[in-house]
Amino acid sequence: MPLKPYIDRIRATWAAWRHSRRTNSIVLYLTCLVISFLFWLFLTLNNETQKDLSLPLRLAAVPDSTTIISGLPDVVKVSVRDKGSSLLRYDFGNEPSMTVDFLECADGNGSLKISSIEMLARVRKLFNNTTAVVAVSPDSLSVKYTNLPGKRVPVKADVKVSAAFGYVINGATMVGDDSVTVYSDRNTLAGVSVVQTRRIADTGLTDTLTQTVGFLPIAGAKVVPAETTVRVPIEPLIAKKQKVNIDVVNLPIGVNVITFPSTVEASFLVPQSIYSKVMNIKAVVNYSDILRLAGTDSASKVAVKIIEVPAECRNISLASDSVEYIVEK
């Protein structure tokens, strides 16, 4: 099928639209808009403006044996003023970085200090002569460091949580790091024997709690790592029944007591993970109770009592609270 008629039709339509009055109006409007934008941009770049910048701060030449404890910010916030054309490049992420030579500024006694006057002078060197530095934050540096090796101390988790109804905390709280390293001066290290996590508090838990938590701050010290993982195991309680042998206690020599039945069914709740485990439950009949009931209407039965229950069992009860017995001498 020949394409020439279609091409000719498209060309005719384009020519008609291009020379129409409406098209001329749109072109004129867009031209004025571009000229206005360029004029506004020229005025803006030529005017003086103020801009806030965040300069990355880096320590150079730090010895391997040195640990920075505190006082070193990640960035230095600077407010500068200059013509918009001079500050335009900072809009594209070209902020300068500030580098401090550790060996030049450290006093050798655990402190690195830069005064406000020196701080301002260091910042001014990072910009053009036409750029005015209006404000610097922080306006000075006071960094604490140590050359001592760290002290390894145990971690104590501060956990105050409870399980929802029908659930139980099954097992001890587990901490990802059982010990951490503390860096500080000799006197501070001597007084640190344990590092405590920040408190974890929650109620009504229905699933195992796993949370990353930091440590309580120690004045003048740095803890590595800065945080750890705390895990509190939560499990649902499952109903279980188990046959328990009945023993007789306080039997005198030469006397034997036979109970009917010799076992009793115990019902209780256990965590799901140990449902298949046989619980060490101890049920007894006391011979002293048999003697006390002798000659009474209740002499045919004696009470069954539970004297030993594992901590994992909850809400234990017996299918029968008494059994029949025979005394043999």
SERO-4910 file (N, C-alpha, C, O; in steps of 0.05 Angstrom, whole numbers):
BEGIN
 pado doro    nc1    nc2    nc3   cac1   cac2   cac3    cc1    cc2    cc3    oc1    oc2    oc3
  Met    A     17    -24      0      0      0      0     18     25      0     35     27     18
  Pro    A     15     43    -18     33     67    -20     29     85      5      7     89     14
  Leu    A     52     96     15     52    113     39     52    142     32     47    159     50
  Lys    A     56    149      7     58    177      0     34    194      6     36    216     16
  Pro    A      9    183      2    -14    200      9    -16    206     39    -24    228     46
  Tyr    A     -7    187     55     -8    191     84     13    212     93      8    229    109
  Ile    A     36    210     80     58    229     87     50    257     78     54    276     93
  Asp    A     38    259     55     29    285     46      8    297     64      7    321     68
  Arg    A     -9    280     74    -31    289     92    -19    300    118    -28    320    128
  Ile    A      0    285    129     13    294    154     27    320    150     26    338    167
  Arg    A     41    323    128     56    348    123     36    372    120     42    394    130
  Ala    A     14    367    108     -6    388    105    -17    397    132    -21    420    137
  Thr    A    -23    376    149    -33    382    175    -13    398    192    -21    418    205
  Trp    A     12    390    191     33    404    206     36    433    197     39    451    213
  Ala    A     36    437    171     39    464    160     15    482    168     19    505    175
  Ala    A     -9    470    168    -32    485    176    -31    493    206    -37    515    213
  Trp    A    -22    474    222    -20    480    251      2    500    257     -2    517    274
  Arg    A     24    498    242     47    515    248     41    544    241     51    562    254
  His    A     25    549    221     19    576    212     -7    587    224    -17    608    216
  Ser    A    -19    571    242    -44    581    254    -39    603    275    -17    605    285
  Arg    A    -60    619    280    -57    640    300    -53    629    328    -38    641    343
  Arg    A    -66    607    334    -63    595    361    -35    586    366    -24    590    388
  Thr    A    -22    574    345      6    565    348     24    588    353     43    587    369
  Asn    A     20    610    338     37    634    342     35    645    370     54    655    381
  Ser    A     11    644    382      7    654    409     21    636    429     34    646    448
  Ile    A     20    610    425     34    592    444     64    596    442     78    597    463
  Val    A     75    599    418    104    603    415    112    629    428    133    630    441
  Leu    A     96    650    424    103    676    436    102    674    467    120    686    480
  Tyr    A     82    660    477     80    657    507    104    642    518    116    651    538
  Leu    A    112    620    505    135    605    515    161    621    512    178    618    530
  Thr    A    163    637    492    187    653    489    189    674    511    211    678    522
  Cys    A    167    687    517    167    706    540    173    692    566    187    704    583
  Leu    A    163    668    569    167    653    594    197    647    598    208    650    620
  Val    A    210    638    577    239    631    578    255    656    584    274    656    600
  Ile    A    248    679    571    263    704    575    260    713    604    279    722    617
  Ser    A    235    710    615    231    718    642    247    701    662    258    711    681
  Phe    A    248    675    656    263    657    674    292    664    673    306    664    694
  Leu    A    303    669    650    331    676    647    337    702    661    358    705    674
  Phe    A    319    721    660    323    747    673    322    743    703    339    755    718
  Trp    A    303    727    713    301    721    742    326    707    752    337    713    773
  Leu    A    336    688    736    360    673    744    384    691    745    401    688    763
  Phe    A    387    710    726    409    728    726    408    746    751    429    750    764
  Leu    A    384    756    758    382    773    782    388    757    807    401    767    826
  Thr    A    378    733    808    382    717    832    412    710    836    422    712    858
  Leu    A    425    702    815    453    695    818    471    719    823    493    716    834
  Asn    A    462    742    816    478    766    820    473    778    848    489    795    857
  Asn    A    451    770    861    445    780    888    460    765    909    468    741    905
  Glu    A    465    777    932    478    764    954    458    748    969    436    757    975
  Thr    A    466    723    976    448    705    990    463    690   1012    487    689   1012
  Gln    A    448    677   1030    459    662   1052    451    633   1049    429    627   1043
  Lys    A    471    615   1054    466    586   1051    478    571   1075    499    578   1085
  Asp    A    463    550   1084    473    533   1105    484    508   1094    472    495   1077
  Leu    A    508    501   1102    522    477   1092    531    459   1115    534    468   1138
  Ser    A    533    433   1109    543    414   1128    570    402   1117    570    388   1098
  Leu    A    592    410   1130    618    401   1121    627    376   1136    628    376   1160
  Pro    A    633    354   1121    643    330   1135    669    336   1150    686    350   1139
  Leu    A    671    325   1174    694    330   1191    710    303   1193    698    283   1200
  Arg    A    736    304   1189    752    280   1189    778    285   1204    790    306   1201
  Leu    A    785    266   1221    811    267   1235    831    251   1219    827    228   1211
  Ala    A    854    263   1213    875    250   1198    899    244   1216    903    256   1237
  Ala    A    914    224   1208    939    216   1222    933    207   1250    949    212   1268
  Val    A    911    192   1255    905    182   1281    921    155   1285    917    137   1268
  Pro    A    937    153   1305    952    128   1310    933    104   1314    911    107   1324
  Asp    A    942     80   1307    926     56   1310    919     50   1339    898     39   1345
  Ser    A    937     58   1357    933     53   1385    915     73   1399    909     71   1423
  Thr    A    905     93   1384    889    114   1396    859    109   1390    851    102   1368
  Thr    A    843    113   1410    814    110   1408    801    137   1415    805    148   1437
  Ile    A    784    147   1397    770    172   1402    746    165   1420    730    147   1413
  Ile    A    744    178   1443    723    172   1462    698    189   1458    676    179   1456
  Ser    A    701    215   1456    678    233   1453    686    260   1442    710    267   1441
  Gly    A    665    276   1434    670    303   1427    675    308   1397    680    331   1389
  Leu    A    675    287   1381    681    290   1352    656    288   1336    645    266   1334
  Pro    A    645    311   1326    621    310   1309    627    299   1282    650    299   1273
  Asp    A    606    289   1269    609    279   1241    611    302   1221    625    299   1201
  Val    A    598    324   1226    598    346   1208    600    372   1224    595    374   1247
  Val    A    610    393   1209    610    420   1220    590    436   1204    592    438   1179
  Lys    A    570    448   1217    550    463   1203    559    492   1201    567    505   1220
  Val    A    558    502   1176    568    528   1170    547    544   1154    534    534   1136
  Ser    A    544    569   1162    526    588   1148    544    608   1134    559    623   1147
  Val    A    542    610   1107    559    628   1091    542    647   1075    518    642   1070
  Arg    A    554    670   1067    540    690   1051    558    699   1028    582    705   1032
  Asp    A    546    699   1004    561    707    980    540    711    958    516    708    962
  Lys    A    550    719    934    532    721    911    522    693    904    535    673    907
  Gly    A    497    693    893    485    667    886    501    651    867    502    627    868
  Ser    A    515    665    848    531    651    828    555    637    841    563    615    832
  Ser    A    566    648    863    588    635    877    579    611    894    594    592    897
  Leu    A    554    612    904    544    591    921    529    569    905    520    549    916
  Leu    A    526    574    879    510    556    863    521    527    862    506    508    863
  Arg    A    548    525    862    560    498    861    554    481    885    554    456    883
  Tyr    A    548    494    908    542    478    932    515    465    931    509    447    946
  Asp    A    498    474    912    472    461    909    474    433    895    455    418    895
  Phe    A    498    427    885    502    402    871    520    383    887    532    365    876
  Gly    A    521    388    914    536    370    931    566    373    930    580    353    935
  Asn    A    575    397    925    604    401    924    615    415    949    633    431    947
  Glu    A    603    409    972    612    422    997    641    413   1003    647    389    999
  Pro    A    657    431   1012    685    423   1020    684    407   1046    664    409   1061
  Ser    A    704    392   1052    706    377   1077    728    389   1094    747    401   1084
  Met    A    725    385   1120    744    396   1139    761    374   1151    750    354   1162
  Thr    A    787    376   1149    806    355   1159    823    367   1181    834    389   1178
  Val    A    824    352   1203    840    361   1226    863    341   1230    857    317   1232
  Asp    A    887    350   1231    910    332   1236    912    326   1266    917    344   1282
  Phe    A    909    301   1272    909    292   1300    936    299   1313    936    310   1335
  Leu    A    957    291   1301    984    295   1313    990    325   1317   1005    332   1335
  Glu    A    978    342   1301    983    371   1303    968    383   1326    978    402   1339
  Cys    A    944    372   1332    927    386   1352    925    371   1379    917    384   1398
  Ala    A    932    346   1380    929    331   1405    951    340   1425    973    346   1418
  Asp    A    943    341   1451    962    350   1471    978    328   1484    995    333   1501
  Gly    A    973    303   1476    987    280   1487    977    271   1514    988    251   1525
  Asn    A    957    284   1526    946    277   1552    917    269   1550    902    270   1571
  Gly    A    908    262   1527    880    253   1524    861    274   1515    837    269   1515
  Ser    A    870    297   1506    852    318   1497    862    330   1470    886    333   1466
  Leu    A    843    336   1453    848    351   1428    829    374   1428    805    371   1428
  Lys    A    840    398   1428    824    422   1429    830    442   1407    853    446   1400
  Ile    A    809    453   1396    811    475   1376    793    498   1385    769    494   1389
  Ser    A    805    521   1389    790    544   1399    771    554   1378    772    547   1355
  Ser    A    753    572   1387    733    584   1368    747    601   1347    738    601   1324
  Ile    A    768    615   1355    782    632   1335    796    614   1314    794    620   1290
  Glu    A    809    593   1323    822    575   1304    802    560   1287    807    555   1263
  Met    A    780    554   1299    759    539   1284    748    556   1261    745    547   1239
  Leu    A    743    582   1267    734    600   1247    754    604   1225    747    606   1201
  Ala    A    780    606   1233    801    609   1213    803    585   1194    807    587   1170
  Arg    A    800    561   1206    801    537   1190    778    535   1170    782    527   1147
  Val    A    754    544   1178    731    543   1161    734    563   1138    727    557   1115
  Arg    A    744    587   1144    747    608   1124    766    599   1101    762    607   1078
  Lys    A    786    583   1108    805    574   1088    792    555   1067    803    551   1046
  Leu    A    768    544   1074    755    526   1056    739    539   1034    729    526   1016
  Phe    A    735    566   1036    718    581   1017    734    603   1003    757    609   1010
  Asn    A    721    614    983    733    636    968    736    661    986    723    663   1007
  Asn    A    753    679    977    757    704    992    731    721    993    728    737   1012
  Thr    A    714    718    973    690    734    972    668    722    991    648    736    996
  Thr    A    671    698   1000    651    685   1016    655    692   1045    676    688   1056
  Ala    A    634    702   1058    634    709   1086    623    687   1103    601    677   1097
  Val    A    637    678   1123    628    657   1142    612    671   1164    623    686   1180
  Val    A    586    666   1165    568    679   1184    568    664   1210    569    677   1231
  Ala    A    566    638   1210    565    622   1235    577    595   1231    576    584   1209
  Val    A    588    584   1253    600    557   1253    590    542   1277    590    552   1299
  Ser    A    581    517   1273    571    501   1295    581    472   1292    575    459   1271
  Pro    A    596    461   1311    604    474   1336    626    495   1330    641    493   1312
  Asp    A    626    516   1347    645    537   1342    673    530   1353    692    546   1348
  Ser    A    676    508   1367    702    499   1377    701    468   1380    679    456   1379
  Leu    A    724    456   1383    726    427   1386    740    420   1412    760    432   1419
  Ser    A    729    400   1426    742    390   1450    738    359   1450    718    349   1459
  Val    A    758    345   1439    756    317   1435    772    302   1456    795    310   1462
  Lys    A    760    281   1467    774    265   1487    782    238   1474    767    226   1459
  Tyr    A    807    230   1479    817    205   1467    834    190   1488    840    201   1509
  Thr    A    841    166   1482    858    150   1500    876    132   1484    869    123   1462
  Asn    A    900    127   1495    919    108   1483    919     82   1498    935     64   1492
  Leu    A    902     79   1519    902     55   1535    886     33   1520    867     39   1506
  Pro    A    893      8   1525    876    -13   1513    849    -15   1528    847     -6   1551
  Gly    A    829    -25   1514    803    -26   1526    801    -47   1547    817    -66   1549
  Lys    A    780    -44   1564    774    -63   1585    749    -79   1578    728    -67   1572
  Arg    A    751   -106   1579    728   -123   1573    711   -126   1598    721   -136   1618
  Val    A    686   -119   1596    667   -121   1619    642   -135   1610    634   -133   1586
  Pro    A    628   -149   1628    603   -163   1621    580   -143   1616    580   -120   1625
  Val    A    560   -153   1601    536   -137   1595    513   -146   1612    508   -170   1615
  Lys    A    498   -128   1623    474   -134   1638    450   -122   1624    449    -98   1619
  Ala    A    430   -139   1617    407   -130   1603    385   -120   1623    379   -135   1642
  Asp    A    375    -97   1619    353    -86   1635    327    -90   1620    319    -74   1603
  Val    A    313   -112   1628    289   -120   1613    265   -121   1633    267   -135   1653
  Lys    A    244   -107   1627    219   -108   1643    196   -114   1624    183    -95   1615
  Val    A    191   -139   1618    170   -147   1599    153   -168   1612    161   -182   1631
  Ser    A    129   -171   1601    110   -192   1610     95   -203   1586     91   -189   1566
  Ala    A     88   -229   1588     74   -242   1566     44   -238   1569     34   -233   1591
  Ala    A     29   -241   1547      0   -239   1547    -12   -264   1561      2   -284   1565
  Phe    A    -38   -263   1567    -52   -286   1578    -50   -309   1559    -56   -307   1535
  Gly    A    -43   -333   1570    -40   -356   1553    -12   -359   1541     -7   -378   1525
  Tyr    A      7   -341   1548     34   -342   1538     53   -340   1562     45   -333   1584
  Val    A     78   -348   1558     97   -348   1580    125   -341   1570    132   -347   1547
  Ile    A    141   -328   1587    169   -324   1581    184   -350   1588    186   -357   1611
  Asn    A    192   -364   1568    204   -391   1572    234   -389   1567    244   -392   1544
  Gly    A    249   -386   1588    278   -385   1587    289   -358   1594    275   -338   1598
  Ala    A    316   -358   1596    330   -333   1604    332   -314   1581    331   -321   1558
  Thr    A    334   -288   1588    339   -267   1568    367   -271   1556    386   -274   1570
  Met    A    368   -271   1529    393   -275   1515    404   -248   1504    388   -233   1493
  Val    A    429   -243   1508    442   -219   1498    462   -226   1476    478   -244   1479
  Gly    A    461   -211   1454    478   -217   1432    508   -215   1439    523   -232   1429
  Asp    A    515   -196   1455    543   -193   1464    544   -196   1494    533   -180   1509
  Asp    A    556   -218   1504    557   -222   1533    577   -204   1546    577   -201   1571
  Ser    A    595   -191   1530    614   -172   1541    621   -152   1520    618   -157   1496
  Val    A    629   -128   1528    637   -106   1510    663    -95   1519    673   -100   1541
  Thr    A    675    -78   1502    701    -65   1509    696    -36   1516    682    -21   1501
  Val    A    706    -27   1538    704      1   1547    731     14   1545    751      4   1554
  Tyr    A    731     38   1532    755     54   1529    753     80   1546    732     93   1544
  Ser    A    773     86   1561    773    111   1576    800    114   1590    819     99   1584
  Asp    A    802    133   1608    827    137   1623    829    116   1645    810    101   1650
  Arg    A    851    114   1658    857     93   1677    837     94   1701    828     73   1709
  Asn    A    831    117   1711    813    119   1735    785    110   1728    772     96   1743
  Thr    A    775    119   1704    748    112   1696    746     82   1692    726     69   1700
  Leu    A    765     70   1679    765     41   1673    765     25   1699    752      4   1701
  Ala    A    779     35   1719    780     20   1745    753     19   1758    747      0   1773
  Gly    A    735     38   1753    709     39   1766    687     26   1750    664     25   1759
  Val    A    693     15   1726    673      3   1709    675    -28   1712    696    -39   1706
  Ser    A    654    -41   1722    654    -70   1725    632    -83   1708    633   -107   1704
  Val    A    613    -68   1699    591    -79   1682    579    -56   1665    580    -33   1673
  Val    A    569    -63   1642    555    -44   1624    526    -53   1622    521    -76   1615
  Gln    A    508    -34   1627    480    -41   1627    466    -29   1602    472     -7   1594
  Thr    A    448    -45   1591    433    -36   1568    412    -16   1577    405    -14   1600
  Arg    A    402     -1   1558    379     16   1563    355     -2   1567    354    -24   1557
  Arg    A    336      8   1583    313    -10   1591    295    -17   1567    289      0   1551
  Ile    A    287    -42   1566    267    -52   1547    243    -58   1563    243    -76   1581
  Ala    A    221    -45   1558    196    -49   1573    173    -54   1554    170    -40   1534
  Asp    A    157    -75   1560    134    -81   1543    116   -100   1558    125   -114   1576
  Thr    A     91   -101   1550     72   -119   1563     55   -132   1541     53   -123   1518
  Gly    A     41   -154   1549     23   -168   1531     37   -180   1507     25   -180   1485
  Leu    A     61   -191   1510     76   -202   1488     64   -229   1480     58   -246   1497
  Thr    A     62   -234   1454     52   -259   1444     72   -273   1425     67   -294   1414
  Asp    A     96   -261   1422    117   -273   1406    144   -265   1417    146   -245   1432
  Thr    A    164   -280   1410    191   -275   1420    200   -246   1413    197   -237   1390
  Leu    A    210   -232   1433    218   -204   1430    248   -203   1423    264   -214   1438
  Thr    A    255   -192   1400    282   -187   1393    286   -158   1387    273   -147   1369
  Gln    A    304   -145   1401    307   -116   1399    336   -108   1401    351   -118   1418
  Thr    A    344    -89   1383    371    -78   1385    370    -53   1403    353    -35   1400
  Val    A    388    -53   1422    387    -32   1443    415    -23   1449    434    -38   1448
  Gly    A    417      3   1456    443     15   1463    448     11   1493    432     -1   1507
  Phe    A    470     22   1501    479     20   1529    475     46   1544    476     68   1531
  Leu    A    472     45   1570    471     69   1586    499     83   1584    519     69   1586
  Pro    A    499    109   1580    525    122   1576    542    121   1602    531    122   1624
  Ile    A    568    120   1598    587    121   1620    603    147   1616    616    150   1595
  Ala    A    602    164   1635    616    190   1632    645    187   1626    660    173   1641
  Gly    A    654    199   1604    683    199   1598    692    172   1587    716    166   1587
  Ala    A    674    155   1577    682    129   1566    667    123   1540    646    135   1535
  Lys    A    678    105   1525    666     96   1500    663     66   1501    681     52   1508
  Val    A    639     57   1493    633     28   1493    632     18   1465    619     30   1447
  Val    A    647     -4   1459    648    -16   1433    641    -46   1436    654    -60   1451
  Pro    A    620    -55   1421    603    -40   1403    583    -22   1418    580    -24   1442
  Ala    A    571     -4   1404    553     16   1416    526      5   1423    511     18   1437
  Glu    A    519    -18   1412    492    -30   1417    494    -60   1415    513    -71   1404
  Thr    A    474    -74   1424    473   -103   1423    444   -112   1419    425    -95   1419
  Thr    A    440   -137   1415    414   -149   1411    405   -164   1435    420   -180   1446
  Val    A    380   -158   1444    368   -172   1467    345   -189   1457    328   -179   1442
  Arg    A    344   -214   1467    322   -232   1458    308   -244   1482    321   -255   1500
  Val    A    282   -241   1483    266   -252   1505    247   -273   1493    230   -266   1477
  Pro    A    251   -299   1499    235   -320   1487    206   -321   1498    203   -324   1522
  Ile    A    187   -319   1481    158   -320   1488    146   -343   1474    149   -347   1450
  Glu    A    130   -360   1489    117   -383   1477     88   -385   1487     82   -376   1509
  Pro    A     71   -397   1471     44   -402   1480     44   -425   1500     60   -443   1499
  Leu    A     24   -425   1519     21   -447   1537      1   -467   1526    -20   -460   1515
  Ile    A      9   -493   1527     -7   -515   1516    -17   -533   1539     -2   -539   1557
  Ala    A    -43   -540   1538    -54   -558   1558    -43   -586   1555    -41   -596   1532
  Lys    A    -36   -599   1577    -25   -626   1576    -35   -642   1600    -40   -631   1621
  Lys    A    -37   -669   1596    -45   -687   1617    -23   -709   1619    -12   -717   1599
  Gln    A    -18   -717   1644      3   -737   1649     -4   -754   1673    -13   -743   1694
  Lys    A      1   -781   1671     -3   -798   1694     20   -795   1713     44   -794   1705
  Val    A     14   -793   1739     34   -789   1760     32   -811   1780     10   -816   1791
  Asn    A     54   -824   1786     54   -844   1807     49   -832   1835     58   -810   1841
  Ile    A     35   -847   1851     29   -838   1879     47   -853   1898     47   -877   1899
  Asp    A     63   -838   1912     81   -849   1933     69   -845   1960     52   -827   1964
  Val    A     78   -861   1980     69   -858   2007     92   -849   2024    114   -862   2023
  Val    A     89   -828   2039    110   -817   2056    104   -821   2085     81   -826   2093
  Asn    A    125   -819   2102    123   -823   2131    113   -851   2139     99   -854   2159
  Leu    A    121   -871   2123    114   -898   2130    132   -908   2152    157   -906   2150
  Pro    A    121   -920   2174    138   -932   2194    149   -959   2184    139   -970   2165
  Ile    A    169   -969   2198    182   -995   2190    162  -1017   2195    148  -1019   2216
  Gly    A    160  -1035   2175    142  -1058   2177    113  -1053   2167     96  -1070   2170
  Val    A    108  -1029   2157     81  -1022   2147     83  -1015   2118    101  -1002   2109
  Asn    A     63  -1025   2103     61  -1019   2074     33  -1010   2068     14  -1020   2078
  Val    A     31   -990   2050      5   -979   2042      3   -982   2012     21   -973   1997
  Ile    A    -19   -994   2003    -24   -996   1974    -48   -978   1968    -69   -980   1981
  Thr    A    -45   -960   1947    -66   -942   1939    -80   -953   1915    -68   -966   1898
  Phe    A   -106   -947   1913   -123   -954   1890   -137   -929   1879   -154   -918   1892
  Pro    A   -129   -919   1855   -108   -930   1838    -80   -921   1848    -78   -906   1867
  Ser    A    -59   -931   1835    -32   -925   1843    -21   -900   1828      1   -891   1834
  Thr    A    -37   -890   1809    -29   -866   1795    -53   -847   1794    -76   -855   1798
  Val    A    -48   -822   1789    -69   -802   1786    -62   -784   1762    -39   -780   1756
  Glu    A    -82   -775   1748    -78   -758   1724    -76   -729   1732    -93   -718   1745
  Ala    A    -54   -717   1723    -49   -688   1728    -54   -672   1703    -45   -681   1681
  Ser    A    -67   -650   1705    -72   -631   1682    -57   -605   1688    -58   -595   1710
  Phe    A    -44   -594   1668    -28   -570   1672    -22   -557   1645    -29   -568   1624
  Leu    A    -10   -534   1646     -2   -519   1622     28   -518   1620     42   -515   1641
  Val    A     39   -522   1596     68   -521   1592     74   -506   1567     57   -504   1549
  Pro    A     98   -494   1565    106   -481   1540    106   -501   1517    112   -525   1520
  Gln    A    100   -491   1494     97   -508   1470    122   -524   1464    120   -547   1456
  Ser    A    146   -513   1468    170   -526   1460    177   -551   1476    192   -568   1468
  Ile    A    165   -553   1500    171   -576   1517    146   -593   1522    144   -608   1542
  Tyr    A    127   -592   1503    103   -607   1507    108   -637   1509     95   -651   1524
  Ser    A    127   -647   1493    132   -676   1492    149   -685   1515    153   -709   1519
  Lys    A    160   -667   1531    177   -675   1554    160   -686   1577    139   -675   1583
  Val    A    170   -707   1590    157   -718   1613    164   -701   1637    187   -698   1644
  Met    A    143   -690   1650    147   -673   1673    152   -689   1699    138   -709   1704
  Asn    A    171   -680   1714    178   -693   1739    159   -683   1762    167   -666   1778
  Ile    A    135   -693   1762    115   -685   1782    113   -707   1804    113   -730   1797
  Lys    A    113   -698   1829    112   -718   1851     86   -714   1867     81   -693   1877
  Ala    A     70   -736   1868     45   -736   1884     48   -757   1906     59   -779   1902
  Val    A     39   -750   1930     42   -768   1953     17   -771   1969     -1   -754   1968
  Val    A     16   -793   1984     -3   -797   2006     12   -798   2032     32   -813   2034
  Asn    A      3   -784   2051     17   -783   2077      5   -803   2096    -19   -803   2102
  Tyr    A     22   -820   2107     13   -841   2126      1   -828   2151    -16   -839   2164
  Ser    A     11   -805   2158      0   -791   2181    -29   -784   2177    -44   -785   2197
  Asp    A    -37   -778   2152    -65   -773   2147    -82   -798   2150   -105   -796   2159
  Ile    A    -71   -821   2143    -85   -846   2147    -90   -851   2176   -112   -859   2184
  Leu    A    -70   -847   2193    -73   -851   2222    -94   -831   2233   -110   -839   2250
  Arg    A    -93   -807   2223   -111   -787   2234   -140   -793   2227   -159   -787   2242
  Leu    A   -145   -806   2204   -172   -812   2194   -182   -839   2205   -206   -846   2201
  Ala    A   -165   -854   2217   -173   -881   2227   -197   -879   2246   -197   -863   2264
  Gly    A   -217   -896   2241   -241   -896   2258   -261   -875   2251   -282   -873   2265
  Thr    A   -257   -859   2230   -276   -839   2221   -291   -848   2197   -284   -869   2185
  Asp    A   -311   -833   2189   -327   -840   2165   -310   -838   2139   -317   -849   2119
  Ser    A   -289   -822   2141   -272   -818   2117   -247   -836   2116   -229   -831   2101
  Ala    A   -248   -857   2133   -224   -874   2135   -219   -890   2110   -197   -901   2107
  Ser    A   -237   -892   2091   -233   -909   2067   -217   -894   2046   -207   -907   2027
  Lys    A   -214   -868   2048   -199   -853   2028   -179   -834   2042   -183   -825   2065
  Val    A   -158   -827   2028   -138   -809   2038   -131   -789   2016   -131   -795   1992
  Ala    A   -124   -765   2025   -118   -743   2006    -92   -747   1991    -73   -757   2002
  Val    A    -92   -740   1965    -68   -740   1949    -58   -711   1946    -74   -693   1939
  Lys    A    -33   -707   1951    -21   -680   1951      2   -679   1932     18   -698   1930
  Ile    A      5   -657   1918     28   -652   1900     49   -637   1916     44   -616   1928
  Ile    A     73   -649   1917     95   -636   1933    118   -627   1916    136   -614   1925
  Glu    A    118   -634   1890    140   -626   1873    129   -622   1844    118   -640   1832
  Val    A    133   -597   1834    124   -590   1807    147   -574   1793    157   -555   1805
  Pro    A    154   -581   1768    174   -565   1754    164   -537   1749    140   -532   1748
  Ala    A    183   -519   1748    176   -491   1744    161   -485   1718    147   -466   1716
  Glu    A    165   -503   1698    152   -499   1672    122   -504   1673    107   -494   1655
  Cys    A    113   -519   1692     84   -527   1694     68   -504   1707     77   -493   1727
  Arg    A     45   -498   1696     28   -477   1706      0   -488   1711    -10   -506   1696
  Asn    A    -13   -478   1732    -41   -485   1737    -46   -515   1738    -64   -526   1725
  Ile    A    -30   -529   1754    -33   -558   1756    -56   -565   1774    -62   -552   1794
  Ser    A    -70   -587   1766    -92   -598   1781    -93   -628   1777    -83   -638   1757
  Leu    A   -106   -642   1797   -108   -671   1795   -136   -679   1788   -155   -667   1797
  Ala    A   -138   -701   1773   -165   -711   1766   -180   -721   1791   -205   -720   1792
  Ser    A   -165   -730   1811   -177   -740   1836   -160   -730   1859   -136   -733   1858
  Asp    A   -173   -719   1879   -158   -708   1902   -155   -728   1924   -143   -722   1945
  Ser    A   -165   -753   1921   -162   -773   1941   -164   -801   1928   -175   -804   1906
  Val    A   -153   -821   1942   -153   -849   1932   -159   -868   1955   -156   -861   1979
  Glu    A   -168   -891   1948   -172   -912   1968   -145   -925   1974   -126   -922   1959
  Tyr    A   -144   -940   1997   -118   -951   2005   -123   -976   2022   -144   -981   2033
  Ile    A   -102   -992   2024   -101  -1016   2042    -75  -1014   2057    -54  -1009   2046
  Val    A    -76  -1018   2083    -53  -1018   2100    -45  -1047   2106    -61  -1062   2116
  Glu    A    -20  -1054   2100     -9  -1080   2105     13  -1078   2127     31  -1061   2125
  Lys    A     11  -1096   2147     32  -1097   2168     45  -1124   2168     63  -1129   2184
***
